[in-house]
Amino acid sequence: MLAEIKGLNEECGIFGVFGHPDAAQLTYYGLHSLQHRGQEGTGIVVSDGKTLKGVKGEGLVAEIFTAEAVAELTGSAAIGHVRYATAGGGGYENVQPLLFHSQSGSLALAHNGNLVNANSLKHQLETQGSIFQTSSDTEVLAHLIRRSGFPHMNDRVKNALSMLKGAYAYLIMTETELMVALDPHGLRPLSLGCLGDAYVVASETCAFDVIGAEYIRDIQPGELLIINENGLTSERFAMSTTKAICMMEYVYFSRPDSNIQGINVHTARKNLGKRLAVEAPIDADVVTGVPDSSISAAIGYAEAAGIPYEMGLIKNKYVGRTFIQPSQSLREQGVKMKLSPVRGVVEGKRVIMVDDSIVRGTTSRRIVKMLKDAGATEVHVVISSPPIKNPCFYGIDTSSKEELIASDKSVEEIRDLIGADSLTFLSAGGMVEALGQDSGYCLGCFTGNYPTEIYPDTLQYYYQRG
């Protein structure tokens, strides 16, 4: 499970509304449906057409936004954010949306992703007199916009976006407009929907379902949408684009009821499991998945292999994800609190345990031991992705390469460390084929081939963190 390593967190979730009298309330529900993408902090900024007002805090959506807090956020446009700390770390000042006021007007920003040239841009801006209020790379865009010499806001934004490198899905709101931008590779998911005459934007389509909005289409790489009282306008800020959405959105991050680029996430994970059954045929009695992200792949494996799927592991719904814990010892205790084996299912059985990934190996080792302690005679681990050997620079907070178990160990060495009777990873080619499209994915954490240039200061930051 991705939850097993210090610093390996999901990216963030963003949600926006324009043209609805209950914009803040809709944003609250949208953020609640995106809570799985970030549990460290959340915020909402609203516009009443004249001023921007925001509420944010460190904690869960339901904790920060009481009924009283949401009632104070009046306006017909809003943007919201749920986050984990990636570039720049945690702290209240880094909770988004970031809100800036100046004599020429106000600006609010919400960002999902990570800029690989943030440090060089910050240095350049600081030498020109900019003073940063946060340590977040998100703030770079605000300074670039303010320093742009173009007379019109959309041109200033396009000029600023053209200077950014890396992964970014941005919501940019002024008093009268909502702008939506996606990087030239489309590394992060972002979709457009409508609710009556109002437009909504979200990191995942599951947020549309919860508010009753209708999905329109995905935001395209290099596209800038401008939404105001005159309607919606689509422009380009990058003419050269190569689609490379993060493969881990399908494998782990997104909710099963979301659709990304026309592919349902649950169906994608089932297909990954089916492909695993072809690449890793195993003689066993039951198949089980590690809740929650691996259940779909386990069902797919069981269907293709003709082996019964059973609920061999139960998740305690009242325990947060283990990587939220502030220390390794607490994370280890969190695994025991989070998962319990079902003895009546696994006792005396040869068990195939399906998981989405192995990062450090500590959680996998504990789960294998739990299953064997519960009476499983064999535990065969199959992983619905290839070995993660390289850091992600685009918003998934992987730690140093040295902490990735597959970076310097063979599959057999990993199998021995986790105590499994066998271990199989899905091949990169099989993973891509299972999704039914032969291109358009970022596989950087698996292959080391990244869709953008990785700047030296970014490499230094990642490789010295461990």
C-alpha positions in Angstrom: 0.0 0.0 0.0 1.2 3.5 -0.7 0.3 4.3 2.9 3.5 2.6 4.1 6.2 5.2 3.6 7.0 8.5 5.3 6.1 11.4 2.9 4.4 9.3 0.3 1.1 11.1 0.1 -1.5 11.8 -2.4 -1.4 15.1 -4.2 -4.5 17.4 -3.7 -8.0 17.9 -4.9 -9.6 21.1 -6.3 -13.2 22.1 -6.9 -14.7 25.2 -8.4 -18.2 26.7 -9.1 -19.2 29.7 -11.1 -22.8 31.1 -11.5 -24.6 29.4 -8.6 -26.1 31.2 -5.6 -25.0 28.3 -3.3 -21.5 28.2 -4.5 -19.9 27.7 -1.1 -22.3 24.9 -0.1 -21.7 23.1 -3.4 -17.9 23.5 -2.9 -18.2 22.1 0.5 -19.9 18.9 -0.8 -17.5 18.7 -3.7 -14.5 18.9 -1.4 -16.0 16.3 0.9 -16.1 13.9 -2.0 -12.5 14.7 -2.8 -11.4 14.2 0.8 -9.4 11.1 -0.1 -7.0 13.3 -2.1 -6.0 15.4 0.9 -6.6 15.3 4.6 -4.1 17.8 6.1 -5.8 21.1 5.2 -8.7 22.6 3.3 -10.1 26.0 2.3 -12.8 27.8 0.3 -12.7 31.2 -1.3 -15.9 32.8 -2.6 -16.7 35.8 -4.7 -19.8 37.9 -4.6 -18.8 39.8 -7.7 -17.0 42.6 -5.8 -14.9 41.0 -3.1 -13.1 37.7 -2.4 -13.5 36.1 1.1 -12.0 32.9 2.3 -12.0 30.4 5.2 -9.3 27.7 5.5 -7.7 25.6 8.2 -5.6 22.5 9.0 -7.9 19.5 9.2 -10.7 17.7 7.4 -13.5 19.4 5.4 -16.2 18.6 8.0 -13.9 19.9 10.8 -13.1 23.3 9.2 -16.4 24.1 7.6 -19.1 24.2 10.2 -22.6 25.2 9.1 -21.8 28.7 10.5 -18.5 29.0 8.6 -20.2 28.0 5.3 -23.1 30.3 5.8 -20.7 33.3 6.0 -19.3 32.5 2.6 -21.8 34.2 0.4 -21.4 34.5 -3.4 -22.1 32.9 -6.7 -18.5 31.7 -7.4 -16.1 29.7 -5.3 -13.0 27.6 -5.4 -11.9 25.0 -2.9 -9.0 22.8 -2.1 -8.0 19.7 0.0 -4.4 19.1 0.4 -1.5 17.0 1.6 1.8 18.8 2.1 4.0 18.3 -1.0 6.4 21.0 -2.2 6.8 23.6 0.6 5.6 21.4 3.4 2.7 21.9 5.8 1.5 24.8 7.9 -1.5 27.0 7.9 0.0 29.6 5.6 0.3 26.9 2.9 -3.3 25.7 3.1 -5.1 26.7 -0.1 -6.7 28.4 -1.8 -4.1 31.2 -1.5 -5.7 34.6 -1.4 -4.0 37.8 -2.4 -5.3 41.4 -2.2 -3.8 44.4 -4.0 -4.9 47.8 -5.2 -5.6 46.4 -8.7 -7.9 43.6 -7.4 -7.9 40.3 -5.6 -6.7 36.9 -6.7 -7.3 33.4 -5.3 -5.4 30.2 -6.4 -6.0 26.5 -5.9 -3.4 24.1 -7.3 -3.1 20.3 -7.7 0.4 19.2 -8.7 4.0 20.2 -8.3 6.2 22.6 -10.3 9.7 21.2 -11.1 11.1 24.7 -11.8 9.6 26.4 -8.8 12.9 27.0 -7.0 14.5 28.7 -10.0 11.4 30.8 -10.6 11.3 31.8 -6.9 15.0 32.9 -7.0 14.4 34.9 -10.2 11.3 36.6 -8.7 13.0 37.3 -5.4 15.9 39.0 -7.1 13.3 41.2 -8.8 11.8 42.2 -5.5 9.0 39.7 -4.9 8.3 38.7 -1.3 6.8 35.3 -0.8 4.1 34.8 1.9 4.3 31.0 1.8 6.7 28.2 1.1 4.3 26.7 -1.4 5.2 26.5 -5.1 1.6 27.5 -5.8 2.4 31.1 -5.0 4.9 31.4 -7.9 2.0 31.7 -10.3 0.5 34.7 -8.4 3.7 36.6 -8.6 4.2 35.8 -12.3 0.7 37.0 -13.1 1.1 40.3 -11.1 4.5 41.0 -12.9 3.2 40.3 -16.4 3.0 43.4 -18.5 -0.1 42.4 -20.5 -3.1 44.6 -20.1 -5.8 41.9 -20.0 -6.0 39.3 -17.3 -6.3 36.3 -19.6 -3.1 37.3 -21.4 -1.3 37.8 -18.1 -2.4 34.3 -16.9 -1.4 32.7 -20.2 2.0 34.4 -20.1 2.6 33.2 -16.5 1.4 29.7 -17.2 3.8 29.4 -20.1 6.8 29.8 -17.7 5.8 26.9 -15.5 7.2 23.4 -15.8 5.8 20.3 -14.2 2.3 19.2 -13.2 -0.4 21.7 -12.5 -4.2 21.9 -12.5 -5.0 25.4 -11.5 -8.2 27.2 -10.4 -7.7 31.0 -10.6 -10.4 33.3 -9.4 -10.9 37.1 -9.4 -13.9 39.1 -8.3 -15.6 38.5 -11.7 -14.0 35.4 -13.3 -13.0 31.8 -12.8 -10.1 30.5 -14.8 -9.1 26.9 -15.2 -5.7 25.7 -16.5 -4.1 22.3 -17.0 -0.4 21.7 -17.8 0.7 20.8 -21.3 1.0 17.1 -20.4 -2.3 16.8 -18.4 -0.5 15.1 -15.6 -3.4 15.6 -13.2 -7.0 14.9 -13.9 -9.4 17.8 -14.2 -13.0 17.8 -15.5 -15.7 20.3 -16.4 -19.4 19.9 -15.6 -22.6 21.9 -15.3 -25.4 22.3 -12.8 -28.2 24.1 -14.5 -26.7 27.3 -15.8 -23.7 27.1 -13.5 -20.3 25.6 -14.4 -18.4 23.3 -12.0 -14.8 22.0 -12.2 -13.3 19.2 -10.2 -10.3 17.0 -9.9 -12.5 13.9 -10.1 -16.0 13.3 -11.6 -17.2 11.8 -8.3 -17.5 15.3 -7.1 -20.1 16.0 -9.8 -22.2 13.1 -8.8 -22.5 14.2 -5.2 -24.0 17.6 -6.2 -26.0 16.3 -9.1 -23.9 18.0 -11.8 -23.6 16.8 -15.3 -20.2 15.9 -16.7 -19.3 17.8 -19.9 -15.7 16.9 -20.7 -12.1 16.7 -19.5 -10.0 19.8 -19.5 -7.4 19.4 -22.2 -3.6 19.7 -21.7 -2.4 23.3 -22.3 -6.0 24.6 -22.1 -7.2 27.8 -20.3 -10.9 28.1 -19.6 -12.3 31.5 -18.8 -15.7 31.5 -17.1 -17.5 34.8 -16.4 -21.0 36.3 -16.8 -20.6 36.1 -20.6 -20.2 32.3 -20.4 -17.3 30.0 -21.1 -14.3 30.6 -23.4 -11.6 28.1 -24.2 -8.1 29.4 -25.1 -4.7 27.8 -25.4 -1.6 28.8 -23.5 0.5 25.9 -24.8 0.3 24.8 -28.4 2.7 21.9 -28.1 1.2 19.2 -25.8 1.8 15.6 -25.1 -0.7 13.8 -22.9 0.9 12.0 -20.0 -1.6 11.6 -17.1 -0.3 10.0 -13.9 -0.8 6.2 -14.1 -1.2 6.1 -10.3 -4.5 8.0 -10.6 -5.9 4.7 -12.1 -3.9 2.4 -9.8 -4.5 4.1 -6.5 -5.4 7.7 -6.1 -8.8 8.3 -7.6 -12.1 7.0 -6.3 -13.5 3.9 -8.1 -16.6 5.8 -9.1 -14.7 8.5 -10.9 -14.0 8.5 -14.7 -10.7 9.7 -16.0 -10.3 10.4 -19.8 -13.4 8.3 -20.3 -12.2 5.3 -18.3 -14.0 4.3 -15.2 -11.5 3.8 -12.4 -13.1 0.7 -10.9 -13.2 -0.9 -14.4 -9.6 0.1 -15.0 -8.5 -1.6 -11.7 -10.5 -4.7 -12.5 -8.7 -4.9 -15.9 -5.4 -4.5 -14.1 -6.3 -7.5 -11.9 -7.4 -9.5 -14.9 -4.1 -8.8 -16.6 -2.3 -9.9 -13.4 -4.1 -13.2 -13.5 -2.6 -13.8 -17.0 0.9 -12.7 -16.0 0.8 -14.4 -12.6 -1.3 -17.6 -12.6 -1.2 -19.1 -9.1 -2.8 -22.3 -7.7 -4.7 -21.0 -4.6 -8.0 -21.3 -2.8 -9.1 -17.6 -2.3 -8.3 -14.2 -3.6 -8.5 -11.1 -1.3 -7.6 -7.5 -1.8 -6.1 -4.9 0.6 -8.9 -2.4 1.3 -9.8 -0.1 -0.3 -7.9 0.7 -3.4 -7.0 -2.9 -4.2 -10.5 -4.4 -4.0 -11.4 -3.8 -7.7 -8.1 -5.4 -8.9 -8.7 -8.4 -6.6 -12.1 -8.9 -8.0 -10.7 -8.7 -11.5 -8.0 -11.2 -10.7 -10.5 -13.6 -9.1 -12.8 -13.4 -12.1 -10.0 -14.1 -14.6 -8.4 -16.8 -12.6 -11.7 -18.6 -11.7 -10.7 -18.5 -8.0 -13.3 -17.2 -5.4 -12.9 -13.7 -4.2 -13.3 -13.4 -0.4 -13.1 -10.6 2.0 -10.0 -11.8 3.8 -9.1 -8.3 5.2 -11.4 -5.9 7.0 -10.7 -2.2 7.2 -11.7 -0.2 10.2 -13.5 2.8 8.7 -12.9 4.9 11.7 -9.1 4.9 11.4 -7.5 7.4 9.1 -5.0 6.5 6.4 -1.7 5.4 7.9 0.5 7.9 6.2 -1.2 10.7 8.1 0.5 9.6 11.3 3.5 11.9 12.2 6.0 9.2 13.1 7.0 5.8 11.8 6.1 4.1 15.1 2.6 5.5 15.0 2.2 4.5 11.3 3.1 1.0 12.3 0.5 0.9 15.0 -1.9 2.4 12.6 -1.6 -0.5 10.3 -2.6 -2.9 13.1 -5.6 -0.7 13.9 -6.6 -0.2 10.3 -6.7 -3.8 9.0 -7.9 -7.1 10.5 -7.7 -10.5 8.9 -10.9 -12.6 8.7 -9.8 -15.9 10.2 -12.9 -17.8 9.0 -12.0 -16.9 5.4 -8.2 -17.4 5.3 -7.6 -20.2 7.9 -6.3 -23.3 6.2 -6.3 -21.6 2.8 -3.8 -20.7 0.1 -4.4 -17.0 -0.2 -3.6 -14.6 -3.1 -3.3 -11.1 -1.7 -3.8 -8.4 -4.3 -2.4 -4.9 -3.5 -1.9 -1.8 -5.6 1.8 -1.3 -4.9 4.8 -1.9 -2.7 6.9 1.1 -1.7 8.9 0.4 1.4 7.6 -3.1 2.1 6.9 -2.6 5.8 3.1 -2.6 5.5 3.1 -5.6 3.1 5.2 -7.6 5.5 2.8 -6.9 8.4 -0.2 -7.9 6.3 1.4 -11.1 5.1 2.2 -11.9 8.7 -1.4 -11.1 9.9 -2.8 -13.5 7.3 -0.4 -16.3 8.2 -1.1 -15.7 11.9 -4.8 -16.0 11.1 -4.1 -19.5 9.7 -3.3 -18.9 6.0 -1.1 -21.8 4.8 0.3 -19.8 1.9 0.2 -16.1 1.0 1.0 -15.1 -2.6 1.3 -11.4 -3.1 0.4 -9.9 -6.5 0.8 -6.2 -7.2 -1.4 -4.4 -9.8 1.5 -2.1 -10.8 5.2 -2.4 -11.6 7.9 -1.9 -8.9 8.2 1.8 -7.9 11.8 2.6 -8.4 11.9 6.3 -8.8 10.6 9.4 -7.1 7.7 11.4 -8.4 8.3 15.1 -9.0 4.8 16.0 -10.0 2.8 16.1 -6.7 3.0 12.7 -5.2 5.3 13.2 -2.3 7.6 10.3 -2.7 10.7 10.4 -0.5 14.3 9.8 -1.5 15.0 7.0 -3.9 16.9 5.2 -1.2 13.6 4.6 0.7 12.0 2.9 -2.3 12.5 -0.8 -1.7 12.5 -1.7 -5.4 15.2 0.9 -6.3 17.9 -1.5 -5.2 16.3 -4.9 -4.5 15.2 -7.6 -6.8 11.6 -9.0 -6.8 13.0 -12.1 -5.0 14.7 -10.0 -2.4 11.5 -8.1 -1.8 9.5 -11.3 -1.5 11.9 -12.6 1.1 11.7 -9.3 3.1 7.8 -9.3 3.2 7.6 -13.0 4.0 5.4 -14.0 1.0 5.4 -17.4 -0.6 5.6 -15.7 -4.0 5.6 -12.1 -5.3 4.6 -10.8 -8.7 4.4 -7.3 -10.1 2.3 -6.3 -13.1 4.5 -5.4 -16.1 4.5 -1.9 -17.4 3.4 -3.0 -20.8 0.6 -5.1 -19.3 -0.5 -2.2 -17.2 -0.8 0.1 -20.2 -2.6 -2.6 -22.3 -5.0 -3.3 -19.5 -6.3 0.2 -19.7 -7.1 -0.1 -23.4 -4.9 2.9 -24.5 -1.4 2.4 -25.7 -0.1 5.9 -24.8 -0.8 9.1 -22.8 0.5 8.0 -19.4 3.2 9.1 -17.1 5.1 6.1 -15.9 8.0 8.0 -14.4 7.9 6.4 -10.9 8.1 2.9 -12.6 10.5 3.5 -15.5 12.4 6.7 -14.7 11.3 8.3 -17.9 9.6 11.6 -17.1 7.5 13.7 -19.5 9.3 16.9 -18.5 12.8 18.1 -17.8 13.7 17.7 -14.1 15.7 20.7 -12.9 18.9 20.1 -10.9 17.6 21.9 -7.8 14.5 19.7 -7.8 16.7 16.6 -8.1 18.8 17.8 -5.2 15.8 18.4 -3.1 14.3 14.9 -3.6 17.6 12.9 -3.4 18.7 14.6 -0.1 15.4 14.2 1.8 16.0 10.7 3.1 
